[in-house]
Amino acid sequence: MKDFVEDFGVTIRQLREGKGWSQEALAERADLNRSYVGEVERGRVIPSIVTAHKLAVALDINMVGLLLRCEQLEQSRLVRRINLAAIAC
């Protein structure tokens, strides 16, 4: 679960930075507190589904697309672990 929360935060940060926005700009668009957005991006809090939806709408991505990006990040992390394990053997 912890990895998913971190992947969600990384995904939010990547999407935000891709738009060239500050955390404050995203927070304003999503009607959230800037420090809370920072906590989400660092994987320190588990956002509610309502908050996740607010972030998705603000970032102009649907929830399915947002979760798919999280899943892709998790898969790439798994591939890296497998590759490192293969090198270590």
N, CA, C and O atoms as a CHARMM CRD file, in Angstrom:
* protein
*
  356
    1    1 MET  N      0.82600  -1.18900   0.00000 PROA 1      0.00000
    2    1 MET  CA     0.00000   0.00000   0.00000 PROA 1      0.00000
    3    1 MET  C      0.86600   1.24800   0.00000 PROA 1      0.00000
    4    1 MET  O      0.56800   2.22700  -0.68400 PROA 1      0.00000
    5    2 LYS  N      1.95200   1.20200   0.78200 PROA 2      0.00000
    6    2 LYS  CA     2.82300   2.36700   0.88300 PROA 2      0.00000
    7    2 LYS  C      3.38800   2.74700  -0.48500 PROA 2      0.00000
    8    2 LYS  O      3.45600   3.92700  -0.82900 PROA 2      0.00000
    9    3 ASP  N      3.79600   1.73300  -1.27000 PROA 3      0.00000
   10    3 ASP  CA     4.33600   2.02200  -2.60000 PROA 3      0.00000
   11    3 ASP  C      3.30900   2.71800  -3.48300 PROA 3      0.00000
   12    3 ASP  O      3.65300   3.63400  -4.22900 PROA 3      0.00000
   13    4 PHE  N      2.04500   2.29000  -3.40600 PROA 4      0.00000
   14    4 PHE  CA     1.01100   2.92500  -4.23000 PROA 4      0.00000
   15    4 PHE  C      0.83000   4.38500  -3.84100 PROA 4      0.00000
   16    4 PHE  O      0.69700   5.24900  -4.70800 PROA 4      0.00000
   17    5 VAL  N      0.82400   4.66200  -2.55700 PROA 5      0.00000
   18    5 VAL  CA     0.65900   6.04600  -2.08500 PROA 5      0.00000
   19    5 VAL  C      1.82400   6.89800  -2.58500 PROA 5      0.00000
   20    5 VAL  O      1.62500   8.03300  -3.02000 PROA 5      0.00000
   21    6 GLU  N      3.03800   6.35200  -2.52300 PROA 6      0.00000
   22    6 GLU  CA     4.20200   7.07500  -3.03300 PROA 6      0.00000
   23    6 GLU  C      4.11800   7.24800  -4.54600 PROA 6      0.00000
   24    6 GLU  O      4.42800   8.32200  -5.06200 PROA 6      0.00000
   25    7 ASP  N      3.70200   6.20300  -5.26500 PROA 7      0.00000
   26    7 ASP  CA     3.55500   6.29700  -6.72100 PROA 7      0.00000
   27    7 ASP  C      2.50400   7.33700  -7.09800 PROA 7      0.00000
   28    7 ASP  O      2.67100   8.06800  -8.07400 PROA 7      0.00000
   29    8 PHE  N      1.43100   7.40200  -6.33000 PROA 8      0.00000
   30    8 PHE  CA     0.39500   8.39900  -6.58700 PROA 8      0.00000
   31    8 PHE  C      0.99900   9.79900  -6.45600 PROA 8      0.00000
   32    8 PHE  O      0.78000  10.66200  -7.30700 PROA 8      0.00000
   33    9 GLY  N      1.75200  10.01000  -5.39400 PROA 9      0.00000
   34    9 GLY  CA     2.37300  11.31400  -5.18100 PROA 9      0.00000
   35    9 GLY  C      3.35600  11.67800  -6.27100 PROA 9      0.00000
   36    9 GLY  O      3.36700  12.81200  -6.75000 PROA 9      0.00000
   37   10 VAL  N      4.18600  10.72100  -6.66800 PROA 10     0.00000
   38   10 VAL  CA     5.14900  10.97100  -7.74900 PROA 10     0.00000
   39   10 VAL  C      4.41200  11.30800  -9.03700 PROA 10     0.00000
   40   10 VAL  O      4.82200  12.20600  -9.77200 PROA 10     0.00000
   41   11 THR  N      3.33500  10.59600  -9.31100 PROA 11     0.00000
   42   11 THR  CA     2.54500  10.84700 -10.51400 PROA 11     0.00000
   43   11 THR  C      1.96200  12.25700 -10.49000 PROA 11     0.00000
   44   11 THR  O      2.01100  12.96900 -11.49300 PROA 11     0.00000
   45   12 ILE  N      1.41500  12.65600  -9.35700 PROA 12     0.00000
   46   12 ILE  CA     0.86000  14.01400  -9.24200 PROA 12     0.00000
   47   12 ILE  C      1.95800  15.03500  -9.49900 PROA 12     0.00000
   48   12 ILE  O      1.75100  15.99600 -10.23900 PROA 12     0.00000
   49   13 ARG  N      3.12300  14.83400  -8.89300 PROA 13     0.00000
   50   13 ARG  CA     4.23500  15.77200  -9.07100 PROA 13     0.00000
   51   13 ARG  C      4.67400  15.82500 -10.53500 PROA 13     0.00000
   52   13 ARG  O      4.90400  16.90900 -11.07200 PROA 13     0.00000
   53   14 GLN  N      4.79000  14.66600 -11.18400 PROA 14     0.00000
   54   14 GLN  CA     5.20000  14.64000 -12.59000 PROA 14     0.00000
   55   14 GLN  C      4.20100  15.39100 -13.47500 PROA 14     0.00000
   56   14 GLN  O      4.59000  16.16900 -14.34600 PROA 14     0.00000
   57   15 LEU  N      2.91800  15.14900 -13.24100 PROA 15     0.00000
   58   15 LEU  CA     1.90400  15.83300 -14.03700 PROA 15     0.00000
   59   15 LEU  C      1.93300  17.34200 -13.78800 PROA 15     0.00000
   60   15 LEU  O      1.82800  18.13800 -14.72200 PROA 15     0.00000
   61   16 ARG  N      2.07900  17.72200 -12.51500 PROA 16     0.00000
   62   16 ARG  CA     2.13500  19.14800 -12.17500 PROA 16     0.00000
   63   16 ARG  C      3.34400  19.80900 -12.82200 PROA 16     0.00000
   64   16 ARG  O      3.22100  20.86100 -13.45000 PROA 16     0.00000
   65   17 GLU  N      4.50300  19.19600 -12.67000 PROA 17     0.00000
   66   17 GLU  CA     5.72100  19.76100 -13.24300 PROA 17     0.00000
   67   17 GLU  C      5.65400  19.79300 -14.76600 PROA 17     0.00000
   68   17 GLU  O      6.20000  20.69800 -15.39800 PROA 17     0.00000
   69   18 GLY  N      4.98400  18.80400 -15.35400 PROA 18     0.00000
   70   18 GLY  CA     4.80600  18.79100 -16.80500 PROA 18     0.00000
   71   18 GLY  C      4.02800  19.98900 -17.31200 PROA 18     0.00000
   72   18 GLY  O      4.19200  20.40800 -18.45800 PROA 18     0.00000
   73   19 LYS  N      3.19300  20.53100 -16.46400 PROA 19     0.00000
   74   19 LYS  CA     2.42700  21.72900 -16.81600 PROA 19     0.00000
   75   19 LYS  C      3.16800  23.00900 -16.42700 PROA 19     0.00000
   76   19 LYS  O      2.72000  24.11400 -16.73100 PROA 19     0.00000
   77   20 GLY  N      4.30500  22.84200 -15.75100 PROA 20     0.00000
   78   20 GLY  CA     5.06600  24.00600 -15.32600 PROA 20     0.00000
   79   20 GLY  C      4.44100  24.74900 -14.15200 PROA 20     0.00000
   80   20 GLY  O      4.68300  25.94100 -13.96400 PROA 20     0.00000
   81   21 TRP  N      3.64000  24.04400 -13.36700 PROA 21     0.00000
   82   21 TRP  CA     2.93600  24.66300 -12.24200 PROA 21     0.00000
   83   21 TRP  C      3.69500  24.45500 -10.94300 PROA 21     0.00000
   84   21 TRP  O      4.40300  23.46400 -10.76700 PROA 21     0.00000
   85   22 SER  N      3.53400  25.39900 -10.04900 PROA 22     0.00000
   86   22 SER  CA     4.00600  25.24600  -8.67900 PROA 22     0.00000
   87   22 SER  C      2.97000  24.42700  -7.90100 PROA 22     0.00000
   88   22 SER  O      1.85300  24.21200  -8.37300 PROA 22     0.00000
   89   23 GLN  N      3.35500  23.97800  -6.71300 PROA 23     0.00000
   90   23 GLN  CA     2.38100  23.31000  -5.85200 PROA 23     0.00000
   91   23 GLN  C      1.24000  24.26200  -5.52400 PROA 23     0.00000
   92   23 GLN  O      0.08200  23.85100  -5.44300 PROA 23     0.00000
   93   24 GLU  N      1.56600  25.51100  -5.34100 PROA 24     0.00000
   94   24 GLU  CA     0.53600  26.50700  -5.02700 PROA 24     0.00000
   95   24 GLU  C     -0.47100  26.63500  -6.16100 PROA 24     0.00000
   96   24 GLU  O     -1.67400  26.73000  -5.91700 PROA 24     0.00000
   97   25 ALA  N      0.01300  26.63700  -7.39900 PROA 25     0.00000
   98   25 ALA  CA    -0.89100  26.74900  -8.55100 PROA 25     0.00000
   99   25 ALA  C     -1.81700  25.53700  -8.62700 PROA 25     0.00000
  100   25 ALA  O     -3.01400  25.68300  -8.87100 PROA 25     0.00000
  101   26 LEU  N     -1.26300  24.34200  -8.42000 PROA 26     0.00000
  102   26 LEU  CA    -2.10200  23.13800  -8.44000 PROA 26     0.00000
  103   26 LEU  C     -3.10900  23.17800  -7.30000 PROA 26     0.00000
  104   26 LEU  O     -4.28700  22.87800  -7.49100 PROA 26     0.00000
  105   27 ALA  N     -2.64100  23.54600  -6.12500 PROA 27     0.00000
  106   27 ALA  CA    -3.53800  23.60200  -4.96500 PROA 27     0.00000
  107   27 ALA  C     -4.69900  24.55200  -5.22600 PROA 27     0.00000
  108   27 ALA  O     -5.84300  24.25100  -4.88200 PROA 27     0.00000
  109   28 GLU  N     -4.41100  25.67800  -5.82200 PROA 28     0.00000
  110   28 GLU  CA    -5.47200  26.64800  -6.11200 PROA 28     0.00000
  111   28 GLU  C     -6.47500  26.07300  -7.10300 PROA 28     0.00000
  112   28 GLU  O     -7.68500  26.21000  -6.92000 PROA 28     0.00000
  113   29 ARG  N     -5.97600  25.43300  -8.14600 PROA 29     0.00000
  114   29 ARG  CA    -6.86000  24.85300  -9.16500 PROA 29     0.00000
  115   29 ARG  C     -7.69800  23.70000  -8.60700 PROA 29     0.00000
  116   29 ARG  O     -8.82700  23.47400  -9.04200 PROA 29     0.00000
  117   30 ALA  N     -7.13000  22.97500  -7.63900 PROA 30     0.00000
  118   30 ALA  CA    -7.82700  21.82100  -7.05800 PROA 30     0.00000
  119   30 ALA  C     -8.60100  22.18500  -5.79500 PROA 30     0.00000
  120   30 ALA  O     -9.24700  21.32300  -5.19800 PROA 30     0.00000
  121   31 ASP  N     -8.54600  23.43700  -5.38400 PROA 31     0.00000
  122   31 ASP  CA    -9.20300  23.90600  -4.16300 PROA 31     0.00000
  123   31 ASP  C     -8.71100  23.12000  -2.94400 PROA 31     0.00000
  124   31 ASP  O     -9.49100  22.63200  -2.12600 PROA 31     0.00000
  125   32 LEU  N     -7.36900  23.02100  -2.86000 PROA 32     0.00000
  126   32 LEU  CA    -6.72300  22.33400  -1.74200 PROA 32     0.00000
  127   32 LEU  C     -5.67000  23.25700  -1.13200 PROA 32     0.00000
  128   32 LEU  O     -5.30600  24.28000  -1.71200 PROA 32     0.00000
  129   33 ASN  N     -5.19900  22.88000   0.03200 PROA 33     0.00000
  130   33 ASN  CA    -4.13400  23.62100   0.69700 PROA 33     0.00000
  131   33 ASN  C     -2.79200  23.24300   0.06400 PROA 33     0.00000
  132   33 ASN  O     -2.56100  22.06700  -0.21900 PROA 33     0.00000
  133   34 ARG  N     -1.90600  24.21300  -0.16200 PROA 34     0.00000
  134   34 ARG  CA    -0.61400  23.94900  -0.79100 PROA 34     0.00000
  135   34 ARG  C      0.22000  22.94600  -0.00100 PROA 34     0.00000
  136   34 ARG  O      0.85300  22.06800  -0.58800 PROA 34     0.00000
  137   35 SER  N      0.22500  23.06600   1.30200 PROA 35     0.00000
  138   35 SER  CA     1.02700  22.13500   2.09300 PROA 35     0.00000
  139   35 SER  C      0.46800  20.71400   1.99100 PROA 35     0.00000
  140   35 SER  O      1.22500  19.74500   2.04600 PROA 35     0.00000
  141   36 TYR  N     -0.84000  20.59000   1.84300 PROA 36     0.00000
  142   36 TYR  CA    -1.44400  19.26700   1.67600 PROA 36     0.00000
  143   36 TYR  C     -1.00900  18.65500   0.34200 PROA 36     0.00000
  144   36 TYR  O     -0.70000  17.46500   0.27400 PROA 36     0.00000
  145   37 VAL  N     -0.98400  19.46200  -0.70600 PROA 37     0.00000
  146   37 VAL  CA    -0.51700  18.97300  -2.00800 PROA 37     0.00000
  147   37 VAL  C      0.91700  18.46100  -1.87400 PROA 37     0.00000
  148   37 VAL  O      1.25900  17.42000  -2.43500 PROA 37     0.00000
  149   38 GLY  N      1.74700  19.18000  -1.14200 PROA 38     0.00000
  150   38 GLY  CA     3.11500  18.73900  -0.90700 PROA 38     0.00000
  151   38 GLY  C      3.17400  17.41000  -0.18400 PROA 38     0.00000
  152   38 GLY  O      3.99300  16.55300  -0.51600 PROA 38     0.00000
  153   39 GLU  N      2.31000  17.23400   0.80000 PROA 39     0.00000
  154   39 GLU  CA     2.25100  15.96300   1.53200 PROA 39     0.00000
  155   39 GLU  C      1.80600  14.82000   0.61200 PROA 39     0.00000
  156   39 GLU  O      2.32000  13.70600   0.70700 PROA 39     0.00000
  157   40 VAL  N      0.86200  15.10100  -0.26400 PROA 40     0.00000
  158   40 VAL  CA     0.41800  14.08500  -1.23300 PROA 40     0.00000
  159   40 VAL  C      1.58300  13.70900  -2.14100 PROA 40     0.00000
  160   40 VAL  O      1.84700  12.52800  -2.36300 PROA 40     0.00000
  161   41 GLU  N      2.27400  14.71200  -2.66100 PROA 41     0.00000
  162   41 GLU  CA     3.37800  14.45500  -3.58500 PROA 41     0.00000
  163   41 GLU  C      4.50800  13.66500  -2.92300 PROA 41     0.00000
  164   41 GLU  O      5.18800  12.88900  -3.59400 PROA 41     0.00000
  165   42 ARG  N      4.71400  13.84800  -1.64400 PROA 42     0.00000
  166   42 ARG  CA     5.76200  13.10900  -0.93200 PROA 42     0.00000
  167   42 ARG  C      5.28500  11.73900  -0.44900 PROA 42     0.00000
  168   42 ARG  O      6.06400  10.98300   0.13200 PROA 42     0.00000
  169   43 GLY  N      4.01900  11.41600  -0.68200 PROA 43     0.00000
  170   43 GLY  CA     3.48800  10.12400  -0.26100 PROA 43     0.00000
  171   43 GLY  C      3.30300  10.01400   1.23600 PROA 43     0.00000
  172   43 GLY  O      3.33500   8.91500   1.78800 PROA 43     0.00000
  173   44 ARG  N      3.10900  11.14100   1.89700 PROA 44     0.00000
  174   44 ARG  CA     2.98100  11.16300   3.35400 PROA 44     0.00000
  175   44 ARG  C      1.52800  11.06500   3.81700 PROA 44     0.00000
  176   44 ARG  O      1.26900  10.76700   4.98300 PROA 44     0.00000
  177   45 VAL  N      0.58900  11.31200   2.92000 PROA 45     0.00000
  178   45 VAL  CA    -0.82800  11.22100   3.26000 PROA 45     0.00000
  179   45 VAL  C     -1.52900  10.37800   2.20200 PROA 45     0.00000
  180   45 VAL  O     -1.07100  10.27500   1.06300 PROA 45     0.00000
  181   46 ILE  N     -2.62500   9.78900   2.59100 PROA 46     0.00000
  182   46 ILE  CA    -3.45000   9.02500   1.66300 PROA 46     0.00000
  183   46 ILE  C     -4.65800   9.89000   1.31800 PROA 46     0.00000
  184   46 ILE  O     -5.55700  10.06200   2.14000 PROA 46     0.00000
  185   47 PRO  N     -4.67900  10.43500   0.10100 PROA 47     0.00000
  186   47 PRO  CA    -5.80200  11.30600  -0.25300 PROA 47     0.00000
  187   47 PRO  C     -7.09200  10.50300  -0.42200 PROA 47     0.00000
  188   47 PRO  O     -7.07700   9.34800  -0.84700 PROA 47     0.00000
  189   48 SER  N     -8.19300  11.14000  -0.08000 PROA 48     0.00000
  190   48 SER  CA    -9.49400  10.50600  -0.30700 PROA 48     0.00000
  191   48 SER  C     -9.74800  10.43900  -1.81000 PROA 48     0.00000
  192   48 SER  O     -9.05000  11.07700  -2.59800 PROA 48     0.00000
  193   49 ILE  N    -10.73100   9.67800  -2.18400 PROA 49     0.00000
  194   49 ILE  CA   -11.08200   9.58500  -3.59900 PROA 49     0.00000
  195   49 ILE  C    -11.58100  10.93600  -4.11600 PROA 49     0.00000
  196   49 ILE  O    -11.38600  11.26200  -5.28600 PROA 49     0.00000
  197   50 VAL  N    -12.21500  11.70900  -3.26000 PROA 50     0.00000
  198   50 VAL  CA   -12.68200  13.04100  -3.64700 PROA 50     0.00000
  199   50 VAL  C    -11.48300  13.94400  -3.92300 PROA 50     0.00000
  200   50 VAL  O    -11.47700  14.69200  -4.90100 PROA 50     0.00000
  201   51 THR  N    -10.47200  13.87500  -3.06400 PROA 51     0.00000
  202   51 THR  CA    -9.26100  14.67300  -3.26800 PROA 51     0.00000
  203   51 THR  C     -8.53000  14.22700  -4.52400 PROA 51     0.00000
  204   51 THR  O     -8.06000  15.06100  -5.29800 PROA 51     0.00000
  205   52 ALA  N     -8.43000  12.92200  -4.73300 PROA 52     0.00000
  206   52 ALA  CA    -7.78800  12.41100  -5.94900 PROA 52     0.00000
  207   52 ALA  C     -8.52400  12.92600  -7.18200 PROA 52     0.00000
  208   52 ALA  O     -7.89400  13.29500  -8.17300 PROA 52     0.00000
  209   53 HSD  N     -9.83900  12.95100  -7.12500 PROA 53     0.00000
  210   53 HSD  CA   -10.62800  13.45500  -8.24800 PROA 53     0.00000
  211   53 HSD  C    -10.38000  14.95000  -8.46000 PROA 53     0.00000
  212   53 HSD  O    -10.25200  15.39500  -9.60000 PROA 53     0.00000
  213   54 LYS  N    -10.31200  15.72100  -7.38600 PROA 54     0.00000
  214   54 LYS  CA   -10.01700  17.15500  -7.50200 PROA 54     0.00000
  215   54 LYS  C     -8.66900  17.37400  -8.18900 PROA 54     0.00000
  216   54 LYS  O     -8.53500  18.23800  -9.05600 PROA 54     0.00000
  217   55 LEU  N     -7.67700  16.58300  -7.79200 PROA 55     0.00000
  218   55 LEU  CA    -6.35100  16.70800  -8.39600 PROA 55     0.00000
  219   55 LEU  C     -6.38700  16.31600  -9.86900 PROA 55     0.00000
  220   55 LEU  O     -5.78600  16.98800 -10.70700 PROA 55     0.00000
  221   56 ALA  N     -7.08600  15.23800 -10.18300 PROA 56     0.00000
  222   56 ALA  CA    -7.19200  14.80000 -11.57400 PROA 56     0.00000
  223   56 ALA  C     -7.85400  15.86600 -12.43900 PROA 56     0.00000
  224   56 ALA  O     -7.36500  16.18000 -13.52400 PROA 56     0.00000
  225   57 VAL  N     -8.94800  16.41500 -11.96900 PROA 57     0.00000
  226   57 VAL  CA    -9.65400  17.45500 -12.73300 PROA 57     0.00000
  227   57 VAL  C     -8.74700  18.66700 -12.92900 PROA 57     0.00000
  228   57 VAL  O     -8.66200  19.21900 -14.02600 PROA 57     0.00000
  229   58 ALA  N     -8.07400  19.07200 -11.86200 PROA 58     0.00000
  230   58 ALA  CA    -7.17500  20.22800 -11.94900 PROA 58     0.00000
  231   58 ALA  C     -6.05400  19.97500 -12.95800 PROA 58     0.00000
  232   58 ALA  O     -5.62500  20.89300 -13.65700 PROA 58     0.00000
  233   59 LEU  N     -5.58300  18.73400 -13.03100 PROA 59     0.00000
  234   59 LEU  CA    -4.49100  18.37500 -13.93700 PROA 59     0.00000
  235   59 LEU  C     -4.98800  17.98100 -15.32400 PROA 59     0.00000
  236   59 LEU  O     -4.19500  17.62400 -16.19500 PROA 59     0.00000
  237   60 ASP  N     -6.30300  18.04900 -15.52600 PROA 60     0.00000
  238   60 ASP  CA    -6.92700  17.75500 -16.81900 PROA 60     0.00000
  239   60 ASP  C     -6.65000  16.31900 -17.27300 PROA 60     0.00000
  240   60 ASP  O     -6.28600  16.06700 -18.42200 PROA 60     0.00000
  241   61 ILE  N     -6.83600  15.39100 -16.33500 PROA 61     0.00000
  242   61 ILE  CA    -6.70200  13.96200 -16.63300 PROA 61     0.00000
  243   61 ILE  C     -7.86100  13.26400 -15.92600 PROA 61     0.00000
  244   61 ILE  O     -8.27400  13.68500 -14.84500 PROA 61     0.00000
  245   62 ASN  N     -8.38200  12.20600 -16.52900 PROA 62     0.00000
  246   62 ASN  CA    -9.46400  11.50200 -15.84200 PROA 62     0.00000
  247   62 ASN  C     -8.87100  10.54600 -14.80400 PROA 62     0.00000
  248   62 ASN  O     -7.67500  10.25400 -14.82500 PROA 62     0.00000
  249   63 MET  N     -9.70400  10.07700 -13.92200 PROA 63     0.00000
  250   63 MET  CA    -9.24000   9.21600 -12.82800 PROA 63     0.00000
  251   63 MET  C     -8.59900   7.93400 -13.36100 PROA 63     0.00000
  252   63 MET  O     -7.59700   7.46800 -12.81800 PROA 63     0.00000
  253   64 VAL  N     -9.16400   7.37300 -14.40400 PROA 64     0.00000
  254   64 VAL  CA    -8.59900   6.14400 -14.96800 PROA 64     0.00000
  255   64 VAL  C     -7.18600   6.41700 -15.47200 PROA 64     0.00000
  256   64 VAL  O     -6.27300   5.62800 -15.22900 PROA 64     0.00000
  257   65 GLY  N     -7.01100   7.52000 -16.16500 PROA 65     0.00000
  258   65 GLY  CA    -5.69100   7.87900 -16.66800 PROA 65     0.00000
  259   65 GLY  C     -4.69900   8.12500 -15.54500 PROA 65     0.00000
  260   65 GLY  O     -3.53600   7.73400 -15.63800 PROA 65     0.00000
  261   66 LEU  N     -5.15900   8.77100 -14.48600 PROA 66     0.00000
  262   66 LEU  CA    -4.31000   9.04400 -13.33500 PROA 66     0.00000
  263   66 LEU  C     -3.85900   7.73800 -12.67400 PROA 66     0.00000
  264   66 LEU  O     -2.67700   7.55600 -12.38200 PROA 66     0.00000
  265   67 LEU  N     -4.79400   6.85000 -12.44600 PROA 67     0.00000
  266   67 LEU  CA    -4.46100   5.56700 -11.81400 PROA 67     0.00000
  267   67 LEU  C     -3.61000   4.69500 -12.72600 PROA 67     0.00000
  268   67 LEU  O     -2.75000   3.95300 -12.25200 PROA 67     0.00000
  269   68 LEU  N     -3.84600   4.78100 -14.03000 PROA 68     0.00000
  270   68 LEU  CA    -3.02700   4.03000 -14.98000 PROA 68     0.00000
  271   68 LEU  C     -1.57600   4.49200 -14.92300 PROA 68     0.00000
  272   68 LEU  O     -0.66300   3.66700 -14.98000 PROA 68     0.00000
  273   69 ARG  N     -1.35300   5.78900 -14.81200 PROA 69     0.00000
  274   69 ARG  CA     0.01300   6.30600 -14.68900 PROA 69     0.00000
  275   69 ARG  C      0.67100   5.80400 -13.40100 PROA 69     0.00000
  276   69 ARG  O      1.86100   5.49000 -13.38700 PROA 69     0.00000
  277   70 CYS  N     -0.10700   5.73200 -12.32600 PROA 70     0.00000
  278   70 CYS  CA     0.42900   5.17900 -11.07500 PROA 70     0.00000
  279   70 CYS  C      0.83600   3.72600 -11.27100 PROA 70     0.00000
  280   70 CYS  O      1.89900   3.30200 -10.81700 PROA 70     0.00000
  281   71 GLU  N     -0.00100   2.98100 -11.93900 PROA 71     0.00000
  282   71 GLU  CA     0.27600   1.56400 -12.19900 PROA 71     0.00000
  283   71 GLU  C      1.52500   1.41400 -13.07200 PROA 71     0.00000
  284   71 GLU  O      2.34500   0.52900 -12.82900 PROA 71     0.00000
  285   72 GLN  N      1.67300   2.26000 -14.07300 PROA 72     0.00000
  286   72 GLN  CA     2.84800   2.19600 -14.93800 PROA 72     0.00000
  287   72 GLN  C      4.12000   2.48900 -14.14800 PROA 72     0.00000
  288   72 GLN  O      5.15300   1.85800 -14.37300 PROA 72     0.00000
  289   73 LEU  N      4.04700   3.42900 -13.23900 PROA 73     0.00000
  290   73 LEU  CA     5.18800   3.74800 -12.39300 PROA 73     0.00000
  291   73 LEU  C      5.54600   2.54700 -11.52200 PROA 73     0.00000
  292   73 LEU  O      6.72200   2.21900 -11.36500 PROA 73     0.00000
  293   74 GLU  N      4.54100   1.89600 -10.96000 PROA 74     0.00000
  294   74 GLU  CA     4.77500   0.71300 -10.13300 PROA 74     0.00000
  295   74 GLU  C      5.41600  -0.40400 -10.96200 PROA 74     0.00000
  296   74 GLU  O      6.33700  -1.07500 -10.49500 PROA 74     0.00000
  297   75 GLN  N      4.93600  -0.59800 -12.17700 PROA 75     0.00000
  298   75 GLN  CA     5.48700  -1.64300 -13.04600 PROA 75     0.00000
  299   75 GLN  C      6.94400  -1.35500 -13.39600 PROA 75     0.00000
  300   75 GLN  O      7.76700  -2.27100 -13.42000 PROA 75     0.00000
  301   76 SER  N      7.27000  -0.09800 -13.66800 PROA 76     0.00000
  302   76 SER  CA     8.66000   0.22800 -14.00100 PROA 76     0.00000
  303   76 SER  C      9.56200   0.01400 -12.78700 PROA 76     0.00000
  304   76 SER  O     10.71300  -0.39400 -12.93700 PROA 76     0.00000
  305   77 ARG  N      9.05000   0.28700 -11.58800 PROA 77     0.00000
  306   77 ARG  CA     9.81800   0.03900 -10.36600 PROA 77     0.00000
  307   77 ARG  C     10.06100  -1.46400 -10.20200 PROA 77     0.00000
  308   77 ARG  O     11.15500  -1.87200  -9.81300 PROA 77     0.00000
  309   78 LEU  N      9.06100  -2.28300 -10.49100 PROA 78     0.00000
  310   78 LEU  CA     9.19300  -3.73000 -10.39300 PROA 78     0.00000
  311   78 LEU  C     10.22500  -4.25100 -11.39100 PROA 78     0.00000
  312   78 LEU  O     11.04000  -5.10800 -11.04900 PROA 78     0.00000
  313   79 VAL  N     10.19600  -3.74600 -12.60400 PROA 79     0.00000
  314   79 VAL  CA    11.16000  -4.16300 -13.62300 PROA 79     0.00000
  315   79 VAL  C     12.57500  -3.81500 -13.18000 PROA 79     0.00000
  316   79 VAL  O     13.49300  -4.61800 -13.35300 PROA 79     0.00000
  317   80 ARG  N     12.76200  -2.62300 -12.60900 PROA 80     0.00000
  318   80 ARG  CA    14.09100  -2.23400 -12.11400 PROA 80     0.00000
  319   80 ARG  C     14.56800  -3.19100 -11.02100 PROA 80     0.00000
  320   80 ARG  O     15.73600  -3.58000 -11.00100 PROA 80     0.00000
  321   81 ARG  N     13.66400  -3.57000 -10.11100 PROA 81     0.00000
  322   81 ARG  CA    14.04100  -4.51100  -9.04600 PROA 81     0.00000
  323   81 ARG  C     14.44700  -5.85500  -9.61700 PROA 81     0.00000
  324   81 ARG  O     15.42700  -6.45200  -9.17200 PROA 81     0.00000
  325   82 ILE  N     13.70400  -6.33300 -10.59200 PROA 82     0.00000
  326   82 ILE  CA    14.02400  -7.61900 -11.22300 PROA 82     0.00000
  327   82 ILE  C     15.38100  -7.54300 -11.90700 PROA 82     0.00000
  328   82 ILE  O     16.19700  -8.45700 -11.78700 PROA 82     0.00000
  329   83 ASN  N     15.62100  -6.44800 -12.62700 PROA 83     0.00000
  330   83 ASN  CA    16.90700  -6.28800 -13.30600 PROA 83     0.00000
  331   83 ASN  C     18.05800  -6.22500 -12.32000 PROA 83     0.00000
  332   83 ASN  O     19.11000  -6.81800 -12.55800 PROA 83     0.00000
  333   84 LEU  N     17.87300  -5.51400 -11.21500 PROA 84     0.00000
  334   84 LEU  CA    18.92500  -5.44200 -10.19800 PROA 84     0.00000
  335   84 LEU  C     19.16600  -6.80700  -9.56000 PROA 84     0.00000
  336   84 LEU  O     20.30700  -7.17800  -9.28300 PROA 84     0.00000
  337   85 ALA  N     18.09600  -7.54500  -9.33300 PROA 85     0.00000
  338   85 ALA  CA    18.23800  -8.88200  -8.75000 PROA 85     0.00000
  339   85 ALA  C     18.99000  -9.79800  -9.71600 PROA 85     0.00000
  340   85 ALA  O     19.80700 -10.61600  -9.29300 PROA 85     0.00000
  341   86 ALA  N     18.71800  -9.66100 -10.99500 PROA 86     0.00000
  342   86 ALA  CA    19.39200 -10.49900 -11.99700 PROA 86     0.00000
  343   86 ALA  C     20.87800 -10.16000 -12.06000 PROA 86     0.00000
  344   86 ALA  O     21.71100 -11.05200 -12.22600 PROA 86     0.00000
  345   87 ILE  N     21.21100  -8.89000 -11.93000 PROA 87     0.00000
  346   87 ILE  CA    22.61200  -8.47500 -11.94100 PROA 87     0.00000
  347   87 ILE  C     23.33800  -9.01700 -10.71400 PROA 87     0.00000
  348   87 ILE  O     24.49500  -9.42800 -10.80400 PROA 87     0.00000
  349   88 ALA  N     22.66600  -9.01900  -9.57800 PROA 88     0.00000
  350   88 ALA  CA    23.27400  -9.45600  -8.32100 PROA 88     0.00000
  351   88 ALA  C     23.54700 -10.96400  -8.30500 PROA 88     0.00000
  352   88 ALA  O     24.39600 -11.43200  -7.54500 PROA 88     0.00000
  353   89 CYS  N     22.84200 -11.71100  -9.12700 PROA 89     0.00000
  354   89 CYS  CA    23.01500 -13.17100  -9.11700 PROA 89     0.00000
  355   89 CYS  C     24.22600 -13.61000  -9.82000 PROA 89     0.00000
  356   89 CYS  O     24.49800 -14.80800  -9.89100 PROA 89     0.00000
